Amino acid sequence: MNQTALIWLVLAAALVAANLPFVNNRWLAVLPRAKPKTLWLRLLELVLLYFAVGALGLALEQRVGQIYPQGWEFYATTASLFLTLAFPGFVYRYLYKRRGG
């Protein structure tokens, strides 16, 4: 796989992972919950999935070559991007008005 395809793979994984806490009521999309998740649990799950996607990106970077050291600016930017990617799921869960219900 070339480097461009790996970048698109990480971006697609980030898009799916960022919206995952808002589109289902399972914990990390695997474990069922008796009660619906609260906003705080969804945000905690979002942070865990951010680190999971980061680990995927790190593993793919290691596969391509040497890992480049990152500063705090990189993590602030990627966290902001991850929150931006989560916005459609947040809107669907909390701001979208459903009719008849």
Buried (B, 14 or more C-beta within 10 A) or exposed (E): EEEEEBEEBBBEBBBBBBBBBBEBBEBEBEEEEEEEBEEEBBBBBBEBBBEBBBEBBEEBBEEEEEEEEEEEEEEEEBEEBBBEBBEBBBEEBEEEEEEEE
